[in-house]
């Protein structure tokens, strides 16, 4: 057999084997997946292209996978029933193991129930209704965001611009309604009201939409939040531009349903959206994303040759990542159990009851939910069956598309840049880039306007019991109303300070006969009944009234006080001179006077003849010297430097004490003449006194809360009635005090300054303010204007015009007698003088014992301690012959004499002998028996006449 024949034989033998191996390698297990989209909409068309590209890209990279997804697309034609029919067709005819879609939340409600019944995962990359929960529909997987995830970013944006009212405009569908409860809660958290909800039916025509927009134009709110699908949103903005609502003063915010595809909308629609803000998911840029974007644009034009070029949206990325997540899950699970099991049912069962159940559905669902990878849209991670993202991008529609103005994150709030480490949570407008608002305006819309077509603001007014605050007069001829008063001037000044013009007119609160009727509570309640747009006057801000009206900042002083008569000629007490100081201070001052005198005596006694003499003389010197410092009349000359230091400090203390005493006594003799008859409301209650209040005032309820008997409470209609009642007094048919609000009391005292005063406040109130409807956008602006008025000179001029100059009444206010001075007020001074005196005394005694111990210790130690102390005191009582002052007094230095004559020498010697002998006698009396040799020599020298003569001679010659 030749070689060619052998070669042919080998080829024939092994060829079938090789072909079989190649065939097995090329065979891939198919996994059927259904797709239900509205292929006539931009989202549906773009989603279809993304899904196709995802299949190709995935298996181009993962060519070794043993499974292949096979897509079966169905068009739901933007209809819920068509979507359900398409899903049933895919389950029955194509035996799909998973369905991607549907596109809308309303369609997903029924289809997700089919998934639950058949254990087929329903994976939607565009159904965002929060009601579609995996806890209720476990086989529904949302590879997109829940609509409620964006409400906090929207509320932060609204708070940043200070808008207090927002009107949501949403389509009447599951998608439109689903976000509203979450949005309302978020807005309530920032104290922003939703005065109206505009619901647009899906079947609305342009005329119907315009009719609704015209209705919105008649309202005050100018901030609108749009939550619609792209098709409905396009109609809304086109009509909004036509009716003039995309002009200056309006603010529009779009949820991510429109914001995510702004760049893909028609140019005419984008032009109609100019100035609108939007919230969309932030997608970080990457090379893979840029490459996919270029390829996707080409693919979209290939699939839709009749369409204009569009920009990629986040829904395309979610669709792309959905295919990758599903393909990886299928490869993980495999297709071994990819078949259905028919249920056992009765003969007359419906088609839904006969639907087969997927065997590998539970395992496939688990694999999908556990998918984690880095997709084109970012980190792909499912929590509770849906994607989780924390960063949103704030956009502003300008020109041909969207412009980024900032970001929002759950951790940092609003910011101009991403990834700001260490930044605190912020909702400040300054943390966003500038915005171009509708009408190409750069001014932030205030959020509300007085509608042009509406009537002027109806301001309710009523005449007060105090016409100075507000007085309403009607001209019987012209029937015109004239309003004047303190409250009116404040209101009109505040209106003028607003940055915008407001037209208003005053409407009296009166009955058919033209007379005022009802209480102030009834007056304010008219705002709640929408009879008035606001009410002004002397209206007290109270808690119960805030339940049905909002109040501006108060424009008057707050609080409730008492008007009481003042006492006269009460300072006839003969002992009033003792009242400036309390008993403790009198006692403490006396003690320190004595203490200081004793200290001075101790340090001066041995060296100063003025502090010597009989016992009575020395006691008199102690007291006289100390108390004479009160008038700085002490004449005793001090010799010891320590004594002088003590006296310097003590004189300073005395100066402070006498000055304070004089000031306090003067105050008592003058101010106390205006002392009120009552200083405490509880004193009135305790004594059972009659009290008065203004008829119709809420003060009556307050007095009852303070436990006053109703029989002790008397109502009066005018300040003149107050005056008469106070003049009579409680025991003569009048009252002991009038309980009233402080602004009224100041007005009363401006007229009746003499004899009356104000005591209190006894109760806090918020003051007078203006009432507006709940949530009125005028309240914060007028409140700021009122603060501007009350902080400046305007309020002073208004007060002088209507209530006079309150400074002219000197007894206005809480006038009480001056209190007595206490020891606690001066304990610092007493501490200083006491410490100085003690230290000086300690230094003196230390020096005394140091210089004289060699003599004093000669006292017999066997004697009792009291005997030795007596001897020491007796020794201390004698003159210190070694001191300079004693020598000066004993040996006077005569000017010009260098020698002492013989007569003076005799006198000096005699005096020295007497003093020396006295000290020796003291020591002898104390039984000085045992002395050291040197001290015995000293004693001998003192008794030696020659020594004395020598001492005298030495001193005299010096």
Secondary structure, DSSP 8 states (H G I E B T S, - for coil): --HHHHHHHHHHHHHHHHHHHHHHHH--EEEEEEEEE-TTSHHHHHHHHHHHHHHHHHHHH-TT-SEEEEEEEEE-TT-HHHHHHHHHHHHHHS--SEEEE-SSHHHHHHHHHHHHHHT-EEEESS---TT--TTT-TTEEESS--GGGGHHHHHHHHHHTT--B-EEEEESSHHHHHTHHHHHHHHHHTT-B---EEEE-TT--HHHHHHHHHHHHTSSB-EEEEE--HHHHHHHHHHHHHTT-SSTT-EEEE-HHHHTTGGGS-HHHHHHTTT-EEEEE-----HHHHHHHHHHHHHHHHH-TTS------HHHHHHHHHHHHHHHHHHHH-STT--EE-----TT--TTTT--EESSHHHHHHHHHT-EEEETTEEEEEETTEE---EEEEEEEETTEEEEEEEEETTTEEESSS--TT---B--GGGS----BTTTB-S---SB---TTS--EEEEE---SSTTT-EEEE-TTT--EEEESHHHHHHHHHHHTSSS---EEEEE-B-TTS-B-S-HHHHHHHHHTTS-SEEEEEEE--TGGGGT-EE----S---EEEEEEB--S----TTGGGTTB-HHHHHHHHHHHHHHHHHHHHHHTTT-GGG-SSHHHHHHHHHHHHHHTTTT--------HHHHHHHHHHHHHHHHHHHHHHHHHHHHHHGGGG-BS---HHHHHHHT--EEEETT-THHHHHHHTT--GGGEEEESSHHHHHHHHHH-GGGTS-SEEEEEHHHHHHHHHH--TTEEEEEEEE----EEEEE-TT-THHHHHHHHHHHHHTSSHHHHHHHHHT--GGG-TT-S-------B-GGGSHHHHHHHHHHHHHHHHHHHHHHHHHHHHHHTTS-TTS-HHHHHHHHHHHHTS--TTSHHHHHHHS---TT--S--HHHHHHHHHHHHHHHHHHHHHHHHTT-----HHHHHHHHHHH-HHHHHHHHHHHHH-
